[in-house]
Amino acid sequence: MSDKVIQVLQPVYGEEEAAAVAEVLRTGWVGLGPKTRAFEEEFAKYVGCDYVVGLNSGTAALHLAALALQLQPGDEVIVTPITFVSTVHVIRYCGATPVFADVEPDTLNLDAADVARKITDRTRAIFCVHYSGHPCDMAALHSLAEPRGLYVVEDAAHACGAEYKGAKIGSTSELTCFSFHAVKNLAMGEGGAITCNSDWYARYFTQMRWLGISRDTFSRSSEEKVYAWQYWVERLGYKYHLHDISAAIGLVQLQKLEANNARRREMVGRYQEAFADLEWLERPVEKEYAKSSWHLYVVKLPTQRDRDAMIRHLKALDIAPGVHYYPINLHPVYKDIKSEVPVTNAIWKRILTLPLHLGLTPEDQNRVIEAVRSFPVGAAC
Ligand SMILES: Cc1ncc(COP(=O)(O)O)c(C=O)c1O
């Protein structure tokens, strides 16, 4: 057996990122400054949107999106339960009520038919997640939202570089939230951004990420001959801004993103081919409208018993799989919400995330493939 544990997700940075950080440290400006601005401009060009506001996490992006919609107690927001908890917490931060809609059994994305069933006269918004990097059926969600005046917020934490009908995710709704956390497709350590096409939203997010202050320190230093000390606090904002150390890493990662996503796609192709004859293993799909960014490679086992036995089997072979996610509606903090999500409640028991990241060598992948293929399905006890 190898002494190397193969992780399900793993951060991978190169010398270029290290050099970019060193350069920022040498300039002496490490806060919100020129690298943040450059990243925002480059990411807007890449995604094809008018504005990008750089933030310190995907959670901050989702929170500011929820605040911009002025969600308040009494409002309902329809949201997927198969996500990281941030997507749902931010609804509660505003005092609004999350309403869980079920997921499609193949993509695990929000099921538009169930969203339609969950809409009431209190519904204000739909928060969808492009699970594992596979874009949601945005036409179906927008066709529900638009006639009713509902907002659609996309959680694109997994979907950096993904495309919906040929358009990059980040350009297809009013507000899209990205995470650049350490293991994401575009990774900065910690970071996030919100993309939009409205000047009002962009100005709102720019103030809200900097405690509601009218002009950030960099503007006051760079646009005036002498540092302009005066500022006004116009909103009750947060300290959510992206800073230049992370942004410098992000600029390098952005240059690599297309190639890195192509490598992920190649690795997924190998898995798909290697598991094609395993009738007991359900492989992930890619719908005709979607180009996935393949953040996660998620398979389904026939039963929870098999899934849990597969986890033990892989761990014994020094392979660390994951489960994305234990449904949010089942967590103690959300137990008070009555939710009818039968597909979610059944399917999470069968899902398993196999290792997929840029540190995975062809030999590592062979080990994962052999381990999965050697699993004695049905023999679980
Ligand atoms: C689907 C989803 N939404 C939101 C987030 C939150 O992003 P961050 O960790 O940058 O706050 C994550 C991060 O794991 C995520 O996977």
The ligand as an ORCA input file, in Angstrom:
! r2SCAN-3c Opt
* xyz 0 1
  C     -21.859     25.979     -2.414
  C     -21.066     26.910     -1.536
  N     -21.599     28.097     -1.200
  C     -20.925     28.966     -0.432
  C     -19.677     28.693      0.050
  C     -19.003     29.674      0.962
  O     -17.814     30.158      0.435
  P     -16.642     30.666      1.425
  O     -16.047     29.465      2.082
  O     -15.690     31.358      0.499
  O     -17.270     31.588      2.377
  C     -19.072     27.480     -0.275
  C     -17.725     27.145      0.230
  O     -17.358     26.027      0.454
  C     -19.785     26.557     -1.090
  O     -19.255     25.366     -1.411
*
